[in-house]
């Protein structure tokens, strides 16, 4: 999922949340039209100001919310878009990859 999500985002096919959603749906043969529901979740507009990539990951694995959030926080040094975007250490595309990688890892550990 990680590479699919990063590629989707890099090609400007969607924002951070849409990119993670697209990767999940692609991996699970889901309805790709569902990606559109995440259009309003990029650029700090996800619920609670969360990074959109993290927000999308949480929508697909809500039972793992705490684990996903903590792992994302460790890897990206935060969870809110407003605290992450100014960072020079990671790009939005990097964070898209992190969120998708966490979903991959959760699936592998099942």
C-alpha positions in Angstrom: 0.0 0.0 0.0 2.8 2.4 0.8 4.1 2.7 -2.7 0.6 2.9 -4.2 -0.3 5.7 -1.8 2.9 7.7 -2.4 2.6 7.4 -6.1 -1.1 8.4 -6.1 -0.1 11.5 -4.1 3.0 12.3 -6.1 1.0 12.3 -9.3 -1.4 14.8 -7.8 -4.4 12.4 -8.2 -5.6 13.3 -4.7 -4.7 14.9 -1.4 -3.0 13.0 1.5 -6.2 11.5 2.8 -7.4 10.5 -0.7 -4.1 8.9 -1.4 -4.2 6.6 1.7 -7.8 5.8 1.0 -7.0 4.9 -2.6 -4.2 2.6 -1.5 -6.5 0.8 1.0 -9.3 0.4 -1.5 -7.0 -0.8 -4.2 -5.5 -3.4 -1.9 -8.9 -4.6 -0.8 -10.7 -4.4 -4.1 -12.9 -1.7 -2.7 -15.1 0.8 -4.6 -12.6 3.5 -5.7 -15.4 6.1 -5.9 -15.2 6.1 -2.0 -11.9 8.0 -2.4 -14.0 11.2 -3.1 -15.4 11.3 0.5 -11.8 12.2 1.6 -11.5 15.2 -0.8 -12.3 17.6 2.1 -9.9 16.0 4.5 -6.5 17.3 3.1 -4.6 20.4 4.1 -5.5 20.4 7.8 -9.2 20.0 7.2 -9.6 16.5 8.6 -11.5 16.1 11.8 -9.7 17.6 14.8 -7.0 19.0 12.5 -5.4 15.6 12.1 -3.1 14.9 9.3 -5.3 13.7 6.4 -3.2 10.6 5.8 -3.5 9.6 9.5 -7.3 10.4 9.4 -7.8 8.1 6.4 -5.9 5.3 8.0 -8.0 5.5 11.1 -11.2 5.3 9.0 -10.2 1.9 7.7 -8.9 0.4 10.9 -10.9 2.1 13.7 -10.4 -0.8 16.1 -6.6 0.0 15.9 -7.0 3.7 16.4 -4.7 4.1 19.4 -2.0 1.9 17.9 -2.1 3.6 14.5 -2.1 7.1 16.1 0.8 6.3 18.4 2.9 4.7 15.7 2.2 7.6 13.4 3.2 10.1 16.1 6.5 8.2 16.7 7.4 8.2 13.1 6.3 11.7 12.1 6.7 13.6 15.4 3.1 14.6 15.7 -0.5 13.9 14.4 -1.9 17.4 13.6 -1.4 18.8 10.1 -0.6 22.2 11.6 2.3 20.8 13.5 3.5 18.5 10.7 3.4 20.7 7.6 6.0 23.2 8.7 8.5 20.3 9.3 11.5 20.1 7.0 12.2 16.5 8.0 9.2 14.9 6.3 7.0 15.9 3.3 3.3 15.3 3.0 4.2 12.5 0.6 6.4 11.0 3.3 3.5 11.0 5.8 1.2 9.5 3.2 3.8 6.6 2.9 4.0 6.3 6.7 0.2 6.0 7.2 0.0 3.4 4.4 3.0 1.5 5.8 1.3 1.3 9.2 -1.8 -0.2 7.6 0.4 -2.7 5.7 2.2 -3.7 9.0 -1.1 -4.1 10.8 -2.4 -6.4 8.1 0.9 -8.4 8.1 0.6 -8.9 11.9 -2.9 -10.4 11.7 
